Amino acid sequence: MSTEVLAIVVSAIGIVLTLGTSLFAAGAWMVRRIDDRIDAVDDKLSTRIDAVATDVTDLKIAVARLEGPPRHLLTARR
């Protein structure tokens, strides 16, 4: 192999390694950012769901108080 061909092969390998490493680092950075955003949305959403569940429970209690005890079709005679 001549010196020029060897220099071209070494340069090509260096460029491929550099591009491969930079693409891998960029992909890892994007995955980390996406995970952070998903975690933030998950925390916010679970807080809102818990608040809605509490409101629904309070609403059920209020409706039960308005309706009162269940009415019986047969009354007891004394």
N, CA, C and O atoms as CSV, one atom per row, in Angstrom:
chain,resi,resn,atom,element,x,y,z
A,1,MET,N,N,0.851,-1.179,0.000
A,1,MET,CA,C,0.000,0.000,0.000
A,1,MET,C,C,0.890,1.232,0.000
A,1,MET,O,O,1.898,1.285,0.704
A,2,SER,N,N,0.510,2.205,-0.786
A,2,SER,CA,C,1.313,3.422,-0.817
A,2,SER,C,C,0.950,4.323,0.353
A,2,SER,O,O,-0.058,4.108,1.027
A,3,THR,N,N,1.746,5.295,0.579
A,3,THR,CA,C,1.555,6.209,1.716
A,3,THR,C,C,0.279,7.018,1.572
A,3,THR,O,O,-0.413,7.275,2.557
A,4,GLU,N,N,-0.032,7.418,0.356
A,4,GLU,CA,C,-1.236,8.220,0.147
A,4,GLU,C,C,-2.499,7.399,0.445
A,4,GLU,O,O,-3.426,7.907,1.076
A,5,VAL,N,N,-2.544,6.166,0.008
A,5,VAL,CA,C,-3.705,5.309,0.241
A,5,VAL,C,C,-3.845,5.035,1.740
A,5,VAL,O,O,-4.956,5.054,2.270
A,6,LEU,N,N,-2.734,4.783,2.420
A,6,LEU,CA,C,-2.755,4.546,3.854
A,6,LEU,C,C,-3.267,5.781,4.596
A,6,LEU,O,O,-4.028,5.646,5.554
A,7,ALA,N,N,-2.874,6.956,4.181
A,7,ALA,CA,C,-3.342,8.195,4.813
A,7,ALA,C,C,-4.840,8.378,4.598
A,7,ALA,O,O,-5.541,8.818,5.509
A,8,ILE,N,N,-5.337,8.052,3.425
A,8,ILE,CA,C,-6.768,8.177,3.137
A,8,ILE,C,C,-7.567,7.185,3.986
A,8,ILE,O,O,-8.615,7.548,4.522
A,9,VAL,N,N,-7.097,5.947,4.119
A,9,VAL,CA,C,-7.793,4.936,4.906
A,9,VAL,C,C,-7.833,5.337,6.378
A,9,VAL,O,O,-8.875,5.218,7.023
A,10,VAL,N,N,-6.716,5.806,6.910
A,10,VAL,CA,C,-6.654,6.237,8.314
A,10,VAL,C,C,-7.564,7.447,8.534
A,10,VAL,O,O,-8.248,7.525,9.555
A,11,SER,N,N,-7.581,8.375,7.604
A,11,SER,CA,C,-8.463,9.546,7.723
A,11,SER,C,C,-9.930,9.127,7.684
A,11,SER,O,O,-10.740,9.651,8.448
A,12,ALA,N,N,-10.277,8.207,6.817
A,12,ALA,CA,C,-11.662,7.742,6.720
A,12,ALA,C,C,-12.086,7.041,8.010
A,12,ALA,O,O,-13.198,7.255,8.492
A,13,ILE,N,N,-11.223,6.222,8.561
A,13,ILE,CA,C,-11.538,5.547,9.828
A,13,ILE,C,C,-11.717,6.570,10.940
A,13,ILE,O,O,-12.625,6.434,11.760
A,14,GLY,N,N,-10.872,7.583,10.982
A,14,GLY,CA,C,-10.989,8.638,11.998
A,14,GLY,C,C,-12.290,9.405,11.865
A,14,GLY,O,O,-12.937,9.710,12.867
A,15,ILE,N,N,-12.679,9.720,10.638
A,15,ILE,CA,C,-13.937,10.452,10.418
A,15,ILE,C,C,-15.133,9.591,10.832
A,15,ILE,O,O,-16.058,10.091,11.472
A,16,VAL,N,N,-15.123,8.319,10.476
A,16,VAL,CA,C,-16.228,7.425,10.845
A,16,VAL,C,C,-16.320,7.294,12.359
A,16,VAL,O,O,-17.420,7.342,12.910
A,17,LEU,N,N,-15.205,7.132,13.038
A,17,LEU,CA,C,-15.210,7.031,14.496
A,17,LEU,C,C,-15.704,8.322,15.147
A,17,LEU,O,O,-16.474,8.281,16.107
A,18,THR,N,N,-15.266,9.453,14.631
A,18,THR,CA,C,-15.692,10.738,15.192
A,18,THR,C,C,-17.198,10.935,15.011
A,18,THR,O,O,-17.891,11.316,15.954
A,19,LEU,N,N,-17.702,10.680,13.813
A,19,LEU,CA,C,-19.130,10.841,13.565
A,19,LEU,C,C,-19.953,9.840,14.374
A,19,LEU,O,O,-21.001,10.194,14.913
A,20,GLY,N,N,-19.489,8.603,14.462
A,20,GLY,CA,C,-20.207,7.597,15.238
A,20,GLY,C,C,-20.275,7.964,16.719
A,20,GLY,O,O,-21.325,7.830,17.348
A,21,THR,N,N,-19.161,8.425,17.271
A,21,THR,CA,C,-19.131,8.820,18.684
A,21,THR,C,C,-20.023,10.024,18.939
A,21,THR,O,O,-20.738,10.063,19.940
A,22,SER,N,N,-19.990,10.999,18.052
A,22,SER,CA,C,-20.816,12.192,18.260
A,22,SER,C,C,-22.300,11.865,18.121
A,22,SER,O,O,-23.116,12.408,18.865
A,23,LEU,N,N,-22.666,10.994,17.190
A,23,LEU,CA,C,-24.063,10.598,17.059
A,23,LEU,C,C,-24.537,9.808,18.279
A,23,LEU,O,O,-25.669,9.987,18.727
A,24,PHE,N,N,-23.693,8.948,18.812
A,24,PHE,CA,C,-24.043,8.202,20.009
A,24,PHE,C,C,-24.235,9.141,21.198
A,24,PHE,O,O,-25.184,8.983,21.967
A,25,ALA,N,N,-23.343,10.114,21.351
A,25,ALA,CA,C,-23.462,11.074,22.462
A,25,ALA,C,C,-24.722,11.924,22.313
A,25,ALA,O,O,-25.407,12.198,23.298
A,26,ALA,N,N,-25.028,12.339,21.092
A,26,ALA,CA,C,-26.232,13.148,20.869
A,26,ALA,C,C,-27.487,12.326,21.151
A,26,ALA,O,O,-28.445,12.846,21.723
A,27,GLY,N,N,-27.496,11.068,20.765
A,27,GLY,CA,C,-28.645,10.205,21.047
A,27,GLY,C,C,-28.839,9.992,22.531
A,27,GLY,O,O,-29.968,10.023,23.021
A,28,ALA,N,N,-27.749,9.775,23.254
A,28,ALA,CA,C,-27.840,9.594,24.706
A,28,ALA,C,C,-28.361,10.863,25.378
A,28,ALA,O,O,-29.159,10.794,26.312
A,29,TRP,N,N,-27.908,12.016,24.902
A,29,TRP,CA,C,-28.368,13.291,25.469
A,29,TRP,C,C,-29.863,13.479,25.221
A,29,TRP,O,O,-30.584,13.922,26.114
A,30,MET,N,N,-30.337,13.145,24.013
A,30,MET,CA,C,-31.763,13.297,23.704
A,30,MET,C,C,-32.616,12.350,24.545
A,30,MET,O,O,-33.681,12.738,25.027
A,31,VAL,N,N,-32.161,11.125,24.721
A,31,VAL,CA,C,-32.908,10.170,25.530
A,31,VAL,C,C,-33.008,10.652,26.975
A,31,VAL,O,O,-34.062,10.527,27.599
A,32,ARG,N,N,-31.924,11.197,27.504
A,32,ARG,CA,C,-31.939,11.708,28.874
A,32,ARG,C,C,-32.913,12.876,29.018
A,32,ARG,O,O,-33.649,12.954,30.002
A,33,ARG,N,N,-32.920,13.778,28.045
A,33,ARG,CA,C,-33.852,14.910,28.097
A,33,ARG,C,C,-35.298,14.457,28.015
A,33,ARG,O,O,-36.152,14.961,28.744
A,34,ILE,N,N,-35.576,13.509,27.133
A,34,ILE,CA,C,-36.940,13.001,26.990
A,34,ILE,C,C,-37.383,12.324,28.277
A,34,ILE,O,O,-38.523,12.501,28.705
A,35,ASP,N,N,-36.499,11.550,28.901
A,35,ASP,CA,C,-36.835,10.900,30.171
A,35,ASP,C,C,-37.150,11.926,31.251
A,35,ASP,O,O,-38.089,11.740,32.026
A,36,ASP,N,N,-36.376,13.004,31.309
A,36,ASP,CA,C,-36.635,14.051,32.305
A,36,ASP,C,C,-37.993,14.705,32.071
A,36,ASP,O,O,-38.739,14.957,33.018
A,37,ARG,N,N,-38.307,14.977,30.817
A,37,ARG,CA,C,-39.597,15.600,30.519
A,37,ARG,C,C,-40.758,14.670,30.835
A,37,ARG,O,O,-41.778,15.108,31.368
A,38,ILE,N,N,-40.611,13.397,30.514
A,38,ILE,CA,C,-41.676,12.438,30.813
A,38,ILE,C,C,-41.878,12.319,32.312
A,38,ILE,O,O,-43.015,12.228,32.775
A,39,ASP,N,N,-40.789,12.319,33.086
A,39,ASP,CA,C,-40.910,12.253,34.541
A,39,ASP,C,C,-41.630,13.476,35.093
A,39,ASP,O,O,-42.449,13.356,36.005
A,40,ALA,N,N,-41.330,14.656,34.546
A,40,ALA,CA,C,-41.987,15.879,35.010
A,40,ALA,C,C,-43.484,15.840,34.697
A,40,ALA,O,O,-44.307,16.201,35.538
A,41,VAL,N,N,-43.827,15.408,33.503
A,41,VAL,CA,C,-45.239,15.322,33.123
A,41,VAL,C,C,-45.945,14.263,33.965
A,41,VAL,O,O,-47.094,14.456,34.362
A,42,ASP,N,N,-45.275,13.156,34.236
A,42,ASP,CA,C,-45.864,12.089,35.043
A,42,ASP,C,C,-46.156,12.575,36.461
A,42,ASP,O,O,-47.214,12.272,37.014
A,43,ASP,N,N,-45.225,13.325,37.051
A,43,ASP,CA,C,-45.457,13.858,38.394
A,43,ASP,C,C,-46.634,14.825,38.415
A,43,ASP,O,O,-47.480,14.772,39.308
A,44,LYS,N,N,-46.677,15.710,37.419
A,44,LYS,CA,C,-47.753,16.692,37.363
A,44,LYS,C,C,-49.101,16.014,37.141
A,44,LYS,O,O,-50.099,16.383,37.759
A,45,LEU,N,N,-49.123,15.028,36.259
A,45,LEU,CA,C,-50.370,14.334,35.953
A,45,LEU,C,C,-50.856,13.510,37.137
A,45,LEU,O,O,-52.056,13.478,37.408
A,46,SER,N,N,-49.957,12.848,37.843
A,46,SER,CA,C,-50.386,12.057,38.999
A,46,SER,C,C,-50.919,12.955,40.111
A,46,SER,O,O,-51.832,12.560,40.836
A,47,THR,N,N,-50.364,14.153,40.256
A,47,THR,CA,C,-50.885,15.100,41.237
A,47,THR,C,C,-52.303,15.527,40.875
A,47,THR,O,O,-53.174,15.601,41.742
A,48,ARG,N,N,-52.532,15.805,39.609
A,48,ARG,CA,C,-53.871,16.212,39.174
A,48,ARG,C,C,-54.876,15.074,39.306
A,48,ARG,O,O,-56.029,15.307,39.671
A,49,ILE,N,N,-54.455,13.858,39.017
A,49,ILE,CA,C,-55.357,12.711,39.148
A,49,ILE,C,C,-55.726,12.491,40.606
A,49,ILE,O,O,-56.880,12.195,40.915
A,50,ASP,N,N,-54.758,12.633,41.506
A,50,ASP,CA,C,-55.052,12.496,42.935
A,50,ASP,C,C,-56.035,13.566,43.400
A,50,ASP,O,O,-56.914,13.287,44.215
A,51,ALA,N,N,-55.892,14.788,42.887
A,51,ALA,CA,C,-56.816,15.866,43.256
A,51,ALA,C,C,-58.228,15.559,42.754
A,51,ALA,O,O,-59.201,15.796,43.469
A,52,VAL,N,N,-58.345,15.043,41.555
A,52,VAL,CA,C,-59.663,14.696,41.013
A,52,VAL,C,C,-60.283,13.551,41.815
A,52,VAL,O,O,-61.486,13.558,42.072
A,53,ALA,N,N,-59.477,12.577,42.208
A,53,ALA,CA,C,-59.993,11.459,42.999
A,53,ALA,C,C,-60.531,11.956,44.343
A,53,ALA,O,O,-61.562,11.478,44.815
A,54,THR,N,N,-59.840,12.905,44.950
A,54,THR,CA,C,-60.309,13.475,46.218
A,54,THR,C,C,-61.615,14.233,46.010
A,54,THR,O,O,-62.535,14.129,46.822
A,55,ASP,N,N,-61.695,14.993,44.924
A,55,ASP,CA,C,-62.928,15.730,44.635
A,55,ASP,C,C,-64.096,14.785,44.397
A,55,ASP,O,O,-65.211,15.061,44.840
A,56,VAL,N,N,-63.863,13.685,43.711
A,56,VAL,CA,C,-64.930,12.723,43.440
A,56,VAL,C,C,-65.403,12.085,44.742
A,56,VAL,O,O,-66.601,11.881,44.935
A,57,THR,N,N,-64.474,11.772,45.627
A,57,THR,CA,C,-64.849,11.193,46.920
A,57,THR,C,C,-65.692,12.174,47.719
A,57,THR,O,O,-66.709,11.801,48.303
A,58,ASP,N,N,-65.259,13.440,47.742
A,58,ASP,CA,C,-66.038,14.462,48.453
A,58,ASP,C,C,-67.429,14.618,47.837
A,58,ASP,O,O,-68.408,14.798,48.562
A,59,LEU,N,N,-67.524,14.552,46.525
A,59,LEU,CA,C,-68.807,14.670,45.843
A,59,LEU,C,C,-69.716,13.492,46.176
A,59,LEU,O,O,-70.916,13.678,46.379
A,60,LYS,N,N,-69.168,12.293,46.236
A,60,LYS,CA,C,-69.970,11.123,46.604
A,60,LYS,C,C,-70.530,11.264,48.016
A,60,LYS,O,O,-71.688,10.928,48.266
A,61,ILE,N,N,-69.719,11.754,48.924
A,61,ILE,CA,C,-70.176,11.937,50.307
A,61,ILE,C,C,-71.292,12.975,50.360
A,61,ILE,O,O,-72.285,12.789,51.064
A,62,ALA,N,N,-71.126,14.076,49.609
A,62,ALA,CA,C,-72.143,15.127,49.601
A,62,ALA,C,C,-73.463,14.611,49.014
A,62,ALA,O,O,-74.532,14.926,49.536
A,63,VAL,N,N,-73.401,13.840,47.957
A,63,VAL,CA,C,-74.617,13.301,47.352
A,63,VAL,C,C,-75.290,12.317,48.309
A,63,VAL,O,O,-76.516,12.301,48.419
A,64,ALA,N,N,-74.504,11.505,48.994
A,64,ALA,CA,C,-75.084,10.562,49.956
A,64,ALA,C,C,-75.771,11.299,51.087
A,64,ALA,O,O,-76.797,10.836,51.586
A,65,ARG,N,N,-75.233,12.428,51.502
A,65,ARG,CA,C,-75.876,13.207,52.564
A,65,ARG,C,C,-77.179,13.831,52.078
A,65,ARG,O,O,-78.139,13.925,52.843
A,66,LEU,N,N,-77.225,14.256,50.827
A,66,LEU,CA,C,-78.441,14.854,50.278
A,66,LEU,C,C,-79.547,13.810,50.128
A,66,LEU,O,O,-80.712,14.099,50.403
A,67,GLU,N,N,-79.198,12.620,49.704
A,67,GLU,CA,C,-80.201,11.590,49.474
A,67,GLU,C,C,-80.734,11.001,50.780
A,67,GLU,O,O,-81.886,10.569,50.831
A,68,GLY,N,N,-79.943,10.977,51.801
A,68,GLY,CA,C,-80.376,10.432,53.076
A,68,GLY,C,C,-80.355,8.917,53.063
A,68,GLY,O,O,-79.854,8.304,52.120
A,69,PRO,N,N,-80.897,8.313,54.108
A,69,PRO,CA,C,-80.900,6.848,54.163
A,69,PRO,C,C,-81.855,6.286,53.120
A,69,PRO,O,O,-82.803,6.964,52.723
A,70,PRO,N,N,-81.622,5.068,52.677
A,70,PRO,CA,C,-82.511,4.478,51.666
A,70,PRO,C,C,-83.929,4.252,52.234
A,70,PRO,O,O,-84.096,3.865,53.391
A,71,ARG,N,N,-84.918,4.498,51.406
A,71,ARG,CA,C,-86.301,4.333,51.839
A,71,ARG,C,C,-86.681,2.865,51.705
A,71,ARG,O,O,-86.294,2.188,50.752
A,72,HIS,N,N,-87.435,2.398,52.666
A,72,HIS,CA,C,-87.874,1.008,52.662
A,72,HIS,C,C,-89.293,0.925,52.109
A,72,HIS,O,O,-90.136,1.768,52.416
A,73,LEU,N,N,-89.546,-0.068,51.311
A,73,LEU,CA,C,-90.877,-0.219,50.742
A,73,LEU,C,C,-91.871,-0.744,51.779
A,73,LEU,O,O,-93.044,-0.372,51.755
A,74,LEU,N,N,-91.420,-1.583,52.666
A,74,LEU,CA,C,-92.290,-2.119,53.726
A,74,LEU,C,C,-91.930,-1.457,55.039
A,74,LEU,O,O,-90.756,-1.339,55.389
A,75,THR,N,N,-92.935,-1.032,55.752
A,75,THR,CA,C,-92.676,-0.433,57.056
A,75,THR,C,C,-93.022,-1.449,58.147
A,75,THR,O,O,-93.900,-2.293,57.968
A,76,ALA,N,N,-92.342,-1.358,59.238
A,76,ALA,CA,C,-92.576,-2.288,60.336
A,76,ALA,C,C,-93.782,-1.809,61.142
A,76,ALA,O,O,-93.876,-0.623,61.457
A,77,ARG,N,N,-94.718,-2.722,61.486
A,77,ARG,CA,C,-95.895,-2.340,62.289
A,77,ARG,C,C,-95.603,-2.653,63.750
A,77,ARG,O,O,-94.916,-3.617,64.088
A,78,ARG,N,N,-96.132,-1.830,64.561
A,78,ARG,CA,C,-95.913,-2.044,65.992
A,78,ARG,C,C,-97.155,-2.442,66.691
A,78,ARG,O,O,-97.139,-2.660,67.902
